[in-house]
Amino acid sequence: MTVCWTCRTALRRHIDVLRTLRQRRSHSTKEPTKTDKTPRPQDQVPTPNNVPTLNFWQRLGPLTRAAQAYARAQRKRPYATQVCTSLFIYLCSDISAQSMGGRDYDPMRTARSLLIGSISSIPSYKWFVWLSDNFNYPSRILSLATKVVVNQICFTPVFNTYFFGMQALLSGATLPETWDRIKKTVPVSAINSCKLWPAVTAFSFAFLPLEYRPVFGGVIAVGWQTYLSYLNRLAERSSAREVEPLEAPLMEKVAA
């Protein structure tokens, strides 16, 4: 009799446990009631408050698609993309600078500019990648200010010296003439760059991803390289005017 009572008690407990598990399972799979005021993400109706907004540069239609295609090329083949970008920038800037001079188009000047741009494209790209990876402090303003100052102190004078020096050497100037060209152009260009490039650099590092910075900088660089090419042409004319008075007495002696 005691054994039967024990079996009956154990069976009742087992039934109670199964009943409890069934209630929990039905409760977990039950649809949310109307009194549940917490909407699920898939049940939300799109409104201006919950729809993610796109940045301004992502809503420019064809320009945005072109920039995205450039960014994909930049991620897949960064070096080749940089060389092609530099060639395009220097081509546009040299044509623009020559049109401002009022003389006939000189294809050799364009060829020199393309060579200078292709050589400097990879080092310039690696410099800005290095600048992006360094000087990242907890303060965003301090980081941007440091990047701008380092870029102006280290990169700008070196690049301008390279640009004007190569322009002089490729045009057939001697080493003293090249040094004279650098002395006339680099200080002026470095001072004028402070009026433009600090703001461009700060905006680029603050708001643009790495793959979009060359696009933004390239647009600005077309105008800047036009200025450098025009400044180089002024220096060439200045050197030519200084040489002409020295050559005149020599020609007179030869004619006598």
Secondary structure, 3 states (H helix, E strand, C coil): CHHHHHHHHHHHHHHHHHHHHHHHHHHHCCCCCCCCCCCCHHHCCCCCCCCCCCCHHHCCCHHHHHHHHHHHHHHHCHHHHHHHHHHHHHHHHHHHHHHHHCCCCCHHHHHHHHHHHHHHHHHHHHHHHHHHHCCCCCCHHHHHHHHHHHHHHHHHHHHHHHHHHHHHHHCCCCHHHHHHHHHHHHHHHHHHHCCCHHHHHHHHHHHCCHHHHHHHHHHHHHHHHHHHHHHHHHHHHHHHHHHHHHHHHHHHHHHC
